[in-house]
Amino acid sequence: MNCNELRAGQTLVCERCGLELKVVNECTNDSCSVGCTGDMDCCGEPMKLKE
């Protein structure tokens, strides 16, 4: 998932090390016009939404 797909309250998790990142503020078109490409990675792998 990249940052402009994430919504406030969602949590990303790394399946390798267990690191969790919680989305506090969502990106808007104005704030994320640069740099929102590619997946959020940890340990060399894309992070996934915590279920």
QUIVEN-V779746 format. One line per field, one symbol per residue. ss: DSSP state (a for helix, b for strand, c for the rest). A space follows every 10 residues. Layout:
# QUIVEN-V779746
ss: ???
This chain:
# QUIVEN-V779746
ss: ccaaaccccc bbbccccccb bbcccccccc cccccccccc bbccbbcbbc c
